[in-house]
């Protein structure tokens, strides 16, 4: 499997859920958002069982699906904030304003919130 990068985790060799060797890469946001998630490196290393081969998988368990989407949103917002803070200083904006800006930017890019 080709080595991929992710803004969710730097450990791409092991399943994020059980630590077994990774067998598949999950796009944390999928459907029409699959391409954007790929561009934004919202990728999760998973074993087959936790990707789509069991009732505990992100594709077959609604709670697991929501958790993976929430994790992707949180990581995207954190990455967005880090990028914005390296581009400029905080100025007159409060930390809450920056967080709200990141949340709004996520909704603009992906069309909804997951958290």
Helices and strands as residue ranges (DSSP letters): E 24-27, G 31-33, H 34-39, E 43-46, H 48-51, H 62-87, H 95-110
